[in-house]
Amino acid sequence: MARVAGRTVSQTRAHILNAAVEMLRESESRQVRIADVAQRANVGIPTIYYHFNSREVLLAEAQVENFFRLLGGRSGHVDVIGDAVEQRDREAFVAGYRQYLIEISDKETTERMWQLARVLLDIYADPVARERFVAAHDASLQRRINIFSRAQEMGWVDDSIDPTSYILESGALILGRIMFDGSAHQVSPEDMADYLWSRIAPPTPGAP
């Protein structure tokens, strides 16, 4: 593969994208100029346009990348849960799902939600970013729906629950925690996990 300034083409593209993501952590997208990204990435402006068709495309990709980075290691937990389903290991599924629910409800996640809210507003204001975000997020959502549906088929979670509705509900609850950040009414990650699990626990004897 060809190299640009000591990097492969794909590495240079990733480097530019990373510089744009860093800048979006500091400013709104409307304030980020191509010249500023070029300076941060230490590349020429033509190099940016070689990898990205326009400023709008670069910032749209950076906004979406920023969103998924702020979600942290959630995909790792989804991998664990997905593997448990594939291996038909109910114990690993329940343990993995509970740990996932705890970690997406903890203080660190709540702090990221404040940043995430700003990123979502930025994405919403950019039609190109919004289109790319919906496509990327739908793919992530579909994966979780598929895992949930498989678990229902095996009787591990309540089969009367609509997978899409539950996943959207849990996401809204996690994002909504920022409204109670620091409040005396804030619930613990463990209590949040217990509630979210209780919504889907199969109504059979011995269910956790």
Buried (B, 14 or more C-beta within 10 A) or exposed (E): EEEBEEBEEEBBBBBBBBBBBBBBEEEEBEEBEBEBBBEBBEBEEEBBBBBBEEBBBBBBBBBBBBBBBBBBEBEEBBBBBBBBBEEEEBEBBBBBBBBBBBBBBBEEBBEBBEBBEBBBEBBEEBEBBBEBBEEBBEEBBEBBBEBBBBBBEEEBBBBEBEBBEBBEBBBEBBBEBBEEEEEEEBBEBEEBBBBBBEEBBBEEEEBE
